[in-house]
Amino acid sequence: MQPLVDLQLLVLLAVANGTPVFAKKLLGDRFAWALDGGARFVDGQPLFGRSKTIRGIVLAVLVTTAIAPLIGLDGSIGLEVGALAMAGDLFSSFLKRRLRLAPSSMALGLDQVPESLFPLLACRAALSLSAADIVVCVAVFFLGELAISRLLYRLGIRDRPY
């Protein structure tokens, strides 16, 4: 296990996943173009839903890339974590739409695991992550997101308290 690297990755995961939430709070509907452009999948449901925006994805990747060197990681790791956390989030949203769950509704596990697991698996070789590092980071991210999400809701930053 590498506690420092795990902590650095957890910070990047929090930044990647928190940036779209803060962007929505700060910018409202400005530049909030739906990533799927309103497209529907063969089941008639939205591809990702209106809550997945180009603004959120772009800002998450840019901010995560910029933060990485500030916490001792290469910017390329930040880029990878940001991009794959957003890919995991889009994967979750895609599946939630297939399950006919409302945008921003909670699907325990599905909302937390892909957006943390995808980037961790991608960074495994570059950061010499063990299976234990990955399991611990996913578990801490899972629990942390649930706790922080409730706090952000109470502070009026999140729309829903999961």
ABEGO torsion letter per residue (X at the ends): XBAAAAAAAAAAAAAAAAAAAAAAAAAEABGBBBAAGGBBBAAGBBAAEAABBAAAAAAAAAAAAAAAAAAGBBAAAAAAAAAAAAAAAAAAAAAAAAAGBBBGBBBBGAAAAAAAAAAAAAAAAAAGBBAAAAAAAAAAAAAAAAAAAAAAAAAGABABAX
